């Protein structure tokens, strides 16, 4: 698969994907688990919440829009268990009851994102006997020039637990050069992540997103500290091996706000403030994103 990555992206503020579930969604999910409501009733409440978090992201000026993972109980749900069979739906928008759309390409939201669990999560549990022969993948021959594939590497998405600790130093060269990803999302919200020095090994054709705003607590980061760390990261990247311009670092929250549906111990207002801080930091460091602001209901030009 060959891809071309724009190293000077049209936006600089990002987030992983999961957002806090509302109290209504949390209660309805508990009710559904206790068989006190139907799947349709849960689905309807999730629909309302998805609409709300889409508006939240648009109102804050975020350019990649997710559904907040409102239908997931855990961050890895929703994909692998549904891959057995596929069927072609002609005219999908018409089949879903939509009218007025000229194509499947989104008219109003240019950048959509979906997150899936890392493949190593499944491999460590099921092993190679559940995988296809490598020749199957090689014979696919698909080419996705507009697809950017990213990897999130974070020590923990929860406030009460973590999976690992230590810096990227020991694995930096192989991590950045051997893995076939365009972009790396790296959590740097605690001392467990170590220093920024491993960024010096980032290849020229790849970019990195720094997770400097924690999603695990309500404590707000200092905007000046964020700017200082981004500047340091850019210095390390630009003076690393190989050298490159100062355009290859972004800024995003350290992890999703709700890797599991219960979420982390902060409020929806805390979440809004955190996401707003990411957007404001990006504006102050890099200036406003290219193109006009993406407001709710505003159609974006196609490229």
Secondary structure, 3 states (H helix, E strand, C coil): CCCCCCCCCCCCEECCCCCCCCHHHHHHHHHHHCCCCCHHHHHHHHHHHHHHHHHHHHHHCCCEECCCCCCCCECCCCCHHHCCCCCCCCCHHHHCCCCCCCCCCCCCCCEECCCCCCHHHHHHHHCHHHCCCHHHHHCCCCCCCCCCCEEEECCCCCCCCCCCCCCCHHHHHHHHHCCCCCEEEEECCCHHHCCCHHHHHCCCCCEEEEEEECCCCCCCCCHHHHHHHHHHHHHHHHCCCCCCCCCCEEEEECCCCCCECCCCCCCHHHHHHHHHHHHHHHHHHHCCCCCCCCCCCCCCCCC
